[in-house]
Amino acid sequence: MINLVKIMNGMMKMTEITSPEIRELLKSVEIIATRPAQATARELQLAPALFAKLMNCRTGGMIQIKTMIDGKEINFEVVP
């Protein structure tokens, strides 16, 4: 199972994204896109965190995704 750890006021330290994490990202995005009323808080947190991790890993950190809630930057780290 994939857990999320919210890190406030810190840089994201990313590890390489795994195939199970990519599958979780795709599942979360599918639920949000096709059945938004059934999306849970887990999917709503997991999708942006895993997408940020995917972009960071695939571009070697050249592209980073920042998540903002109520105008404040929130850094997520996905922890196996």
GUTISE-907769 format. One line per 10 residues: their letters; for each residue x negated, y, z of C-alpha. Coordinates in steps of 0.05 Angstrom, whole numbers. Last residue first. Layout:
% residues N
a) X Y Z | ...
This chain:
% residues 80
pvvefniekg) -119 59 1 | -124 134 17 | -99 187 -31 | -125 255 -11 | -79 315 -13 | -98 389 -10 | -42 438 2 | -48 509 -25 | 3 557 5 | 56 592 -36
dimtkiqimg) 114 555 -4 | 81 489 -23 | 23 491 -72 | -13 432 -104 | -78 446 -142 | -98 403 -201 | -171 399 -219 | -202 398 -288 | -278 394 -294 | -281 345 -235
gtrcnmlkaf) -309 289 -277 | -252 295 -326 | -222 225 -315 | -233 227 -240 | -206 296 -226 | -147 286 -273 | -129 219 -241 | -137 246 -170 | -92 305 -185 | -41 258 -216
lapalqlera) -45 213 -155 | -31 271 -107 | 23 300 -152 | 61 234 -158 | 50 209 -87 | 84 267 -51 | 150 266 -89 | 148 190 -92 | 139 185 -16 | 193 237 -3
taqaprtaii) 241 192 -40 | 267 197 -111 | 336 167 -119 | 369 232 -141 | 313 243 -191 | 330 179 -230 | 296 185 -297 | 239 235 -286 | 227 227 -212 | 233 151 -215
evskllerie) 188 147 -277 | 137 193 -245 | 133 150 -183 | 126 86 -222 | 71 116 -266 | 32 142 -206 | 39 75 -170 | 12 39 -233 | -47 88 -234 | -60 74 -160
pstietmkmm) -60 -1 -174 | -110 10 -230 | -157 48 -184 | -176 122 -183 | -249 136 -166 | -258 172 -100 | -236 243 -89 | -257 292 -35 | -207 348 -39 | -234 411 -8
gnmikvlnim) -209 433 59 | -160 481 91 | -107 427 107 | -117 354 89 | -55 313 80 | -69 238 80 | -27 198 34 | -21 122 38 | -24 70 -16 | 0 0 0
